């Protein structure tokens, strides 16, 4: 029986061998499909890169489009001995690097086979032409067209964001990207990556064993076309943006302009910023940028939290009016400051006394707003300062302070509004009172706001009590169409607007703090701020909107360590308003523009001075 | 008989000649696929062909030692400790080994890397043969059968845990050995039926797979009814058994998708799906097979001639000197060459079976069948893979694929058998 089993096994062996032989006979002799493929063809996938979407400004001006660049490709198997020095000169490379690279190809030649690799990335069209003329000297090398971002306007470097090639870490987190792809890393390029990038496609070619492309595979039936990226329409006004960047030259800080009725961001300048020339070739500038002490990659407009300074008096005033502890005609005295304890005084500049609310806004009187906050926090309606403070905090948060507004740029900060609990923790419950937090009256102390939030305050006042989340992409999403109402009723805002109007449009002798901002016919309303900070000279702050009725633009300017709000931020913001509303700067104010443009405020020494 | 025979009369030259020819074919193919286009010599020690030649020399030295120096009795004596040692190595590699191509089965010792699973084929064969000598399968009872099953299953399970699918399939070849030694043929039939149902469940609608199961069971029932069963009680038993089998068949069909989705790894799923045409994948798994079949198919009747293959030497076929070496043969030597290789393998296996059968030593016989089964499984799976009959499973083609440790392991395995045969023939 056993040897019979052996025979069965041998028969099985024969059957299996016969099956293998039959299949071989079929594919080698019978089947015509393999006969056709006997031409030694092979499929080659050639990636088709989609053009990335453009970025437009609000008026249809192109902020970002694409320009043609060339990658130099190499097929190591086809390379013949060549003049290394000549190639190095043509491609701007180090001859040693080329030698090392060729050595590497030699080492991995079995792995590389007939494949074509990238040799030199992103060669400009001009340099490529020089190479193309003598390409025949370098068999195995060839150019391949790629696109690169191109910026017709020098506007909004930080805002637009930069592109860079994906690294291994990124690919492992986003498997849809392949080595050699580029991806938006910051700003709008990052926030709208999914929209802008489009979808890669490919051609399938048949190739013979010597890497010669013969034909489309199945006539291109299996090819996949690339889907171009979608364009992105921003709310930016390219000319205003560019103008604002010019004004912020040699200054640290930011300008934000918002259209109050829609919440659309018209300009968002962060200085020092990144020139678009650098953006286009970001990787080669990355090191120097990241070492720059001015932190040009940091978008101050949304990522820096500052004390708001005197512009915050507007909020305190509105809260006081709404709570009924303040009326516009209520007068408070000021004798160079406010004595909140026997020995401690919060200083003020010298002006007439007593004054009413409008004058207090106009003159930015510190004492007046100390009285205002005192009456808010010591309101008999509330059981104790804890409760009244909690109510005050609610009001402040309803203006969008203390948490990110939710704008569509990545990385927005929320700032800080203190809670009563915080003081309970520090001082013990019942052991603190208005005098403890007196500096909140004038926007100092535990407050932190971003310039965007300050600009949003300007828009809120311009709208008399509501704002739409500031945004930079034209978007019909409900989020960017719903008004947010503050807890202060609209009629109270008129009082503040009156004070802001006086601050700009009354003469200096009368006590106006921002008359430098006045532009004939524009009815600008504004408020200066001078924010004390531990880093050097005070920050110069200004918010304004115009015209007074049906405002079209609200601007916040924040110049770090530049001194008084009235000196720098005020003219900068008013120039922005004038540029936007009139399209140009009137001859009578050209001197101001010149002065602002030429000022270098990077190293203003800190001066001992009173608060204003 | 009358004294010792001359040494050259004791060697099974048929097997040795097949062995030499297969190596030479492999060596030339390795040269052709890896370095011929560079203009290097076939003897260049920096190239794969040179290294393979060096390993062949080492294999021959080992073979001579085994044939002429080491007494064959040694193998049976050391089979239990050797088996144990290799199992420990398999466990060690599972814990400390390096991962290559998705399976954790390699030891890295300086410049040399090797897979203990290569060795385990030899030691499992030896121990299985050792055990079969003292156990008659039909009379062994469950205890003896259990030991036999464990000898095969222990290394197989560890290797499965290492993620090396190919070697598992090779272990299935031991079924043939057990069959030869008395295991009921129904087991092989049962196994074949399960595989068939699994495949049917994957590629056909549910009702087709279920009716296949029903037809198989019905055929079984009728066959037994006609041939074996006489008494009434037996008929009832048979009916119950058939119903049980039907239920088991249905279970296989219904559990297929679960096994397929949950137990198999994604790449294994892919390969099976591509094999049965469930999925087109011209750039992924399908690429290998597609390119491999184009290369082989382009060879025609007599091929393009030595080193004139273009598909394989230009890097279109991956792993062209290891797992896909058969492509080079198919492309450059054509159908005639392929036929030759398959014939050489078949002759070799047949000669081994014949020599094993004629041995008086049960140990030699069982071991010989193990060697034949291993070579057979390797050949079938490897060649089947390159021509689209089997899923893509990375196992070498014995004596032909590039790889020193593989060549050495197969040579040692073969020469141990030749040595046993030789010593028997010296005296009888």
HADDOCK unambig.tbl for C-alpha pairs under 7 A between the chains (distance, minus, plus):
assign (segid A and resid 2 and name CA) (segid B and resid 180 and name CA) 6.26 0.50 0.50
assign (segid A and resid 2 and name CA) (segid B and resid 181 and name CA) 6.95 0.50 0.50
assign (segid A and resid 3 and name CA) (segid B and resid 357 and name CA) 6.95 0.50 0.50
assign (segid A and resid 5 and name CA) (segid B and resid 180 and name CA) 5.75 0.50 0.50
assign (segid A and resid 6 and name CA) (segid B and resid 180 and name CA) 6.34 0.50 0.50
assign (segid A and resid 10 and name CA) (segid B and resid 350 and name CA) 6.62 0.50 0.50
assign (segid A and resid 17 and name CA) (segid B and resid 342 and name CA) 6.67 0.50 0.50
assign (segid A and resid 20 and name CA) (segid B and resid 384 and name CA) 6.77 0.50 0.50
assign (segid A and resid 21 and name CA) (segid B and resid 339 and name CA) 6.44 0.50 0.50
assign (segid A and resid 24 and name CA) (segid B and resid 335 and name CA) 6.73 0.50 0.50
assign (segid A and resid 25 and name CA) (segid B and resid 335 and name CA) 6.59 0.50 0.50
assign (segid A and resid 27 and name CA) (segid B and resid 297 and name CA) 5.04 0.50 0.50
assign (segid A and resid 28 and name CA) (segid B and resid 296 and name CA) 6.66 0.50 0.50
assign (segid A and resid 28 and name CA) (segid B and resid 297 and name CA) 4.20 0.50 0.50
assign (segid A and resid 28 and name CA) (segid B and resid 298 and name CA) 6.58 0.50 0.50
assign (segid A and resid 28 and name CA) (segid B and resid 299 and name CA) 6.36 0.50 0.50
assign (segid A and resid 28 and name CA) (segid B and resid 300 and name CA) 4.77 0.50 0.50
assign (segid A and resid 28 and name CA) (segid B and resid 301 and name CA) 6.71 0.50 0.50
assign (segid A and resid 28 and name CA) (segid B and resid 335 and name CA) 6.28 0.50 0.50
assign (segid A and resid 29 and name CA) (segid B and resid 300 and name CA) 5.66 0.50 0.50
assign (segid A and resid 29 and name CA) (segid B and resid 301 and name CA) 6.38 0.50 0.50
assign (segid A and resid 34 and name CA) (segid B and resid 294 and name CA) 5.90 0.50 0.50
assign (segid A and resid 34 and name CA) (segid B and resid 297 and name CA) 5.12 0.50 0.50
assign (segid A and resid 34 and name CA) (segid B and resid 298 and name CA) 6.09 0.50 0.50
assign (segid A and resid 35 and name CA) (segid B and resid 297 and name CA) 6.88 0.50 0.50
assign (segid A and resid 35 and name CA) (segid B and resid 298 and name CA) 6.22 0.50 0.50
assign (segid A and resid 37 and name CA) (segid B and resid 294 and name CA) 6.05 0.50 0.50
assign (segid A and resid 37 and name CA) (segid B and resid 298 and name CA) 6.38 0.50 0.50
assign (segid A and resid 38 and name CA) (segid B and resid 297 and name CA) 6.80 0.50 0.50
assign (segid A and resid 38 and name CA) (segid B and resid 298 and name CA) 3.90 0.50 0.50
assign (segid A and resid 40 and name CA) (segid B and resid 298 and name CA) 6.94 0.50 0.50
assign (segid A and resid 40 and name CA) (segid B and resid 310 and name CA) 6.78 0.50 0.50
assign (segid A and resid 40 and name CA) (segid B and resid 311 and name CA) 6.17 0.50 0.50
assign (segid A and resid 113 and name CA) (segid B and resid 314 and name CA) 6.06 0.50 0.50
assign (segid A and resid 113 and name CA) (segid B and resid 315 and name CA) 5.22 0.50 0.50
assign (segid A and resid 114 and name CA) (segid B and resid 314 and name CA) 6.47 0.50 0.50
assign (segid A and resid 114 and name CA) (segid B and resid 315 and name CA) 6.88 0.50 0.50
assign (segid A and resid 209 and name CA) (segid B and resid 310 and name CA) 5.35 0.50 0.50
assign (segid A and resid 209 and name CA) (segid B and resid 311 and name CA) 6.07 0.50 0.50
assign (segid A and resid 209 and name CA) (segid B and resid 314 and name CA) 6.06 0.50 0.50
